[in-house]
């Protein structure tokens, strides 16, 4: 299930075109629950991409610098050691 929450977002539809309008205070949040497939791969020369896809074909991609990915790995390993989820 893909959940997308967009705040303060406004577009203008005119002659078949979509134009971004309104204040620059927009924000968005996307959540993908119960992914069927999660893949990690190189992205460009200095980034890592995490791609998660569910059974409905919804997909979320996250591209980050290698040092950011190392921080994620550290957090994941700490969670594995400390969390009851992995018991």
N, C-alpha and C positions, 0 to 999 in steps of 0.2 A: 504494500500500500504506500503510495506516495502522497505526502501531505505538504502543501506549499502554502505559506502564509506571507502575503505581500501587504505591506503597510504604506499608507500615503502614496499610492501609486495611481497615476492617471495617464491615460493615453487619449489621443484624438484620432478618430477614424475619418479620413477624408479622401474621396476618390480612390478607394481601395488601398490606401496607404495608412500605416500606423505611425503616429508621431508621438514621441515622449513629451509630455507637457507637465506643468506643475513645478512645485518647489523641489530642490535637490535633497529632500529629507527622506527619500524612499529607503526602505529596507526590505529584505526578504529572508525567509528561512525555509529550508527544504529538509524534509525527513523521509527516509525510506525505511519502512519497517519490513522485517522478514525477507531480506534479500536471498535469492536463490544462488547467486554467484557473486563473488568478490574477487577482484583481480588487482594485483599491484604490478606496475611496470615503469620502465624509464619513460620520461617525457622531456624531450629536448636534451640539452647538454647538461642541465644542472637540476632537473626536477624529477620528482616521483609522482606518478598518478595512481590514485586508488579509484577503481570503478566498481560500483555495486549495482546489480540489476535484479529485479524481481520477476515473478512468473508472468506478470502482465506486460512486461517490456519496459517498465519505468526504469530509469537509470539516473544515478547520481555520480558525478565525477568530481574528484578533489585533486587538484595539482598543488604540490608544495615543494619547497626547496629541500634538498637532501638533509640539511641539519634539522629542519622542522620534522621531517619523517623520522629521523633518529630519536627526537623527543617523543614522538608518538609510540615508537617501538619501546622506549624506556618505560613509558606509562603503561603500555600493554603488558610488558613483562612484570611490572610491579603489581598490576591488577591480578595477573595469573597467580602470583605468589601469595597475595593477601586476601583475595576475594573468595567468598563462599560459593560463588558461581562455578568455580573450577574444582569443587570438592568431589 
